[in-house]
């Protein structure tokens, strides 16, 4: 939440010398909600967070490609990213190569990404990194951007029947998606059909909005790790 590298010396001292309503020093980040409110009220810089999700044609980057990526920018309250065009889908020499280069530029706006089942040895980030290497794109290097996998927080702090994002959202009373997974729409999108591609993009955007809502409910129960993408 708090990037000390972006604070001035006097701001760090100020955070050390002042306490929240629970009598903890702000610098200790014992109560993240208190710190967030304090930083907002005093115009002090927070860690910039983006909520990332991708949609792909499958799970293996040597046989599949990215259809869309979405990053919810918490600071600016907007979604970055896009879905492939029909022209890109139908050109095997292009596919997601332009898209992944746009992602590599967008991702550097953030100090931390929040993903769901997306860190190393899972899906989103390894898939993105693999496609970036394939496209000779400038994917962030070690420690350029940090990552929190929200799945780990939900799995560790809740006791549920299942931990898919949609299941966790239902448990937390977060509104259901208007564009759920639909095999026909994914098939249409993979063939370059505009309606299918538009549907996938809406689904992708709904995922990052849902993820953001889950994160702000659950983040107070865990510390953000200093783990690189």
C-alpha positions in Angstrom: 0.0 0.0 0.0 2.7 2.5 1.0 5.8 3.1 -1.2 8.3 4.7 1.0 10.6 5.3 -1.9 8.1 7.9 -3.2 7.9 9.8 0.1 10.1 12.6 1.2 12.2 12.3 4.4 9.9 14.7 6.3 6.8 12.7 5.2 8.3 9.4 6.5 9.2 11.2 9.8 5.6 12.5 10.0 4.1 9.0 9.5 6.4 7.8 12.3 5.5 10.5 14.7 1.7 10.3 14.2 -0.8 7.6 15.2 -4.1 6.4 14.0 -7.3 6.3 16.1 -6.2 2.9 17.4 -2.9 4.4 18.7 -0.6 2.7 16.2 2.0 4.6 14.3 1.0 5.1 10.7 4.4 3.9 9.5 3.7 0.5 11.0 0.6 -0.1 8.7 -1.2 -2.1 11.3 -4.6 -0.8 10.1 -4.4 -0.3 6.3 -7.8 1.5 6.2 -6.6 4.1 8.7 -3.5 4.6 6.6 -5.4 4.9 3.4 -7.7 7.5 4.8 -4.8 9.4 6.3 -2.8 9.4 3.0 -5.9 10.5 1.0 -6.6 13.4 3.4 -3.0 14.6 3.4 -2.2 14.1 -0.4 0.6 11.7 0.4 1.6 9.2 -2.3 0.3 5.6 -2.1 1.5 2.5 -3.9 -0.2 2.6 -7.3 -2.3 -0.5 -7.7 -3.6 -2.1 -10.9 -6.0 -5.1 -11.0 -5.1 -7.3 -13.9 -6.9 -10.1 -15.8 -6.4 -11.6 -19.2 -8.5 -13.7 -21.6 -6.7 -16.2 -23.8 -7.5 -18.9 -26.3 -6.0 -21.6 -23.9 -3.5 -22.2 -21.2 -0.2 -22.8 -23.0 1.6 -19.8 -24.6 3.3 -21.9 -27.2 0.0 -23.0 -28.7 -2.4 -20.2 -27.6 -2.4 -16.4 -27.5 -4.0 -13.5 -25.6 -7.4 -12.3 -26.7 -7.6 -9.3 -24.3 -6.1 -7.8 -21.2 -7.7 -5.4 -18.7 -6.0 -3.4 -15.9 -8.3 -1.5 -13.5 -6.3 1.7 -12.5 -7.3 2.3 -8.9 -5.8 5.8 -8.9 -7.5 7.1 -12.0 -10.6 5.0 -11.8 -10.5 3.6 -15.3 -9.7 0.4 -17.2 -6.6 0.1 -19.5 -6.3 -2.5 -22.2 -8.3 -3.8 -25.1 -9.4 -6.8 -27.1 -7.9 -8.0 -30.4 -9.3 -6.9 -33.6 -10.6 -9.3 -36.3 -7.7 -8.3 -38.5 -5.2 -9.3 -35.8 -7.0 -12.6 -35.0 -6.9 -13.6 -38.7 -3.2 -12.7 -39.2 -1.1 -15.4 -37.6 2.0 -13.3 -38.0 0.4 -10.6 -35.8 -2.1 -12.2 -33.4 -1.4 -10.7 -29.9 2.1 -9.2 -30.7 0.9 -5.6 -30.8 -1.4 -6.1 -27.8 1.4 -7.5 -25.6 3.6 -4.5 -26.4 0.8 -2.2 -25.3 0.5 -4.2 -22.1 4.2 -3.9 -21.4 3.9 -0.1 -21.6 0.7 0.1 -19.5 1.9 -2.2 -16.7 4.8 0.1 -15.9 2.3 2.7 -14.6 1.9 0.6 -11.5 3.9 -0.2 -8.4 1.8 -3.4 -7.8 -0.5 -5.6 -9.8 -3.3 -7.6 -8.2 -4.2 -10.8 -10.0 -6.4 -13.9 -9.3 -4.6 -17.2 -9.8 -2.2 -15.2 -11.9 1.3 -15.1 -10.3 4.3 -17.3 -11.3 3.5 -21.0 -11.8 -0.1 -20.1 -12.4 -1.7 -18.4 -15.4 -1.9 -14.6 -16.3 1.7 -13.4 -15.6 3.6 -16.5 -16.9 1.4 -16.4 -20.0 2.0 -12.7 -20.6 5.7 -13.1 -20.0 5.9 -16.0 -22.5 4.0 -14.1 -25.2 6.1 -11.0 -24.6 9.3 -13.0 -25.0 7.9 -14.5 -28.2 7.0 -11.0 -29.5 10.3 -9.6 -28.4 8.4 -7.1 -26.2 9.9 -5.3 -23.2 8.2 -7.2 -20.3 9.1 -5.8 -16.8 12.1 -7.4 -15.2 12.6 -8.7 -11.7 11.3 -6.2 -9.0 10.1 -3.6 -11.5 6.5 -4.3 -10.5 5.2 -6.2 -7.5 2.3 -8.6 -7.4 -0.4 -9.8 -5.0 -2.3 -12.9 -5.9 -5.7 -12.4 -4.4 -6.4 -16.1 -4.7 -3.9 -16.8 -2.0 -5.6 -14.3 0.4 -9.1 -15.8 -0.2 -7.8 -19.4 0.0 -5.9 -18.7 3.2 -8.4 -16.5 5.0 -11.8 -17.9 4.0 -13.2 -21.4 4.3 -15.4 -22.0 1.3 -16.5 -24.9 -1.0 -14.6 -23.4 -3.9 -12.3 -20.4 -4.6 -13.0 -19.4 -8.2 -13.4 -15.7 -8.4 -17.1 -15.9 -9.2 -17.7 -18.2 -6.2 -15.9 -15.8 -3.8 -17.9 -12.9 -5.3 -21.1 -14.7 -4.7 -20.1 -15.4 -1.1 -19.2 -11.7 -0.5 -22.5 -10.5 -2.1 -20.7 -8.8 -5.0 -23.0 -8.5 -8.0 -22.8 -11.3 -10.6 -21.3 -10.7 -14.1 -23.5 -9.7 -17.0 -21.2 -11.6 -19.3 -20.3 -15.0 -17.8 -18.1 -17.6 -19.5 -19.8 -18.7 -22.7 -18.1 -21.3 -24.9 -19.9 -20.2 -28.0 -18.8 -16.6 -27.6 -15.2 -17.7 -27.0 -15.3 -19.8 -30.2 -16.7 -16.9 -32.1 -14.1 -14.6 -30.7 -11.2 -17.0 -31.7 -12.5 -16.9 -35.2 -12.5 -13.1 -35.3 -16.3 -12.5 -34.9 -16.8 -9.0 -33.6 -19.7 -9.9 -31.4 -17.7 -12.7 -29.8 -14.7 -10.4 -29.3 -16.8 -7.6 -27.8 -18.4 -10.2 -25.4 -15.0 -11.4 -24.3 -13.8 -7.8 -23.6 -16.9 -7.1 -21.5 -16.3 -10.3 -19.5 -12.6 -9.3 -19.0 -13.5 -5.8 -17.7 -16.1 -7.3 -15.3 -13.4 -9.6 -13.9 -11.1 -6.7 -12.9 -14.0 -4.7 -11.4 -15.1 -7.8 -9.3 -11.5 -8.4 -8.3 -11.1 -4.9 -7.1 -14.2 -5.2 -4.9 -13.0 -8.5 -3.4 -9.5 -7.1 -2.8 -10.7 -4.1 -0.7 -12.8 -6.5 1.4 -10.0 -9.0 2.0 -6.8 -7.0 1.9 -7.1 -5.9 5.6 -6.7 -9.6 6.6 -3.3 -10.0 5.0 0.0 -8.2 4.3 0.9 -7.4 0.7 4.1 -9.5 -0.1 7.2 -7.9 -1.7 7.0 -10.4 -4.6 8.0 -9.4 -8.1 5.9 -10.2 -11.2 
